[in-house]
Amino acid sequence: MDITDNPHNLKIMELEGAQLPRVLDDPKVDVAIISTTYLQQTGLSPVRDGIFIEDKKLALREHHRDPGRQ
């Protein structure tokens, strides 16, 4: 996603997902957007430690759909 406006002049850095667990303890990092896969490597819990959790959404091609599952 491209940032189009930054009215609060936040310093935003894009990092590879695998780097995020290492920077969470850095005092210069206030917030990180991190996937559950990488978050679990830190011992943190998305439910307990997260400030926002995305809704579960799944997109798939119709031919991959299993009609027996709801």
Secondary structure as GFF3:
##gff-version 3
##sequence-region A 1 70
A	DSSP	three_ten_helix	17	19	.	.	.	ID=ss1
A	DSSP	alpha_helix	20	23	.	.	.	ID=ss2
A	DSSP	alpha_helix	36	39	.	.	.	ID=ss3
A	DSSP	three_ten_helix	40	42	.	.	.	ID=ss4
A	DSSP	alpha_helix	46	49	.	.	.	ID=ss5
A	DSSP	three_ten_helix	62	64	.	.	.	ID=ss6
###
